[in-house]
Amino acid sequence: RKEVEQDPGPFNVPEGATVAFNCTYSNSASQSFFWYRQDCRKEPKLLMSVYSSGNEDGRFTAQLNRASQYISLLIRDSKLSDSATYLCVVFSGGYQKVTFGTGTKLQVIP
Amino acid sequence: SAVISQKPSRDICQRGTSLTIQCQVDSQVTMMFWYRQQPGQSLTLIATANQGSEATYESGFVIDKFPISRPNLTFSTLTVSNMSPEDSSIYLCSVRTNTEAFFGQGTRLTVV
């Protein structure tokens, strides 16, 4: 089993749709969780951190469920500019180890 | 935050040759990390570069193939040696804090 697992997609959604991505992790001792966005031919960039209490930033909501070892990202009112690959990222081992999911590709269609 | 300048951004190389990738960070950092991202895949850690000591390589990566230099706290190089087409990939350098990982712009390598 991979340490961090994501549905690779692609998710093809129309503009204005709501889309949700899930991620599971295997190390129960993992400490911090993030969603990164990677545009085509670009480096990954931090989208948002993920907390048990939930974290909302505009149209984006991230949620952590430690009991189920599950992370989610919800995008409301999708825009064409949201088209990218979304990487689930987990810090563990005293922040020395960073594990990346395989990424979920989102394509927002006009 | 950290700003990383990585170069070259891309290169096309003949098999059997070597390419050295450079990363410059705008602040001093203890550890720098080198990743490979193959097409359609996520990031795989190659090695961790510490200033003043040898790099630590992950399983499947060896120093002879991917020698790393770390001459000071703001700079590192990764060399891809004796290249074959299987080395075609994106190579990324990275630094991190407790709350975020930062990446260089990536080097897109094509070996022909």
Interface residues (C-beta under 8 A of the other chain):
Chain A: P8 S32 F34 Y36 R41 K42 E43 P44 K45 L46 S49 L87 V89 F91 Y95 V98 F100 G101 T102 G103
Chain B: F33 G40 Q41 S42 L43 L45 L92 R96 N98 T99 E100 A101 F103 G104 Q105 G106 R108
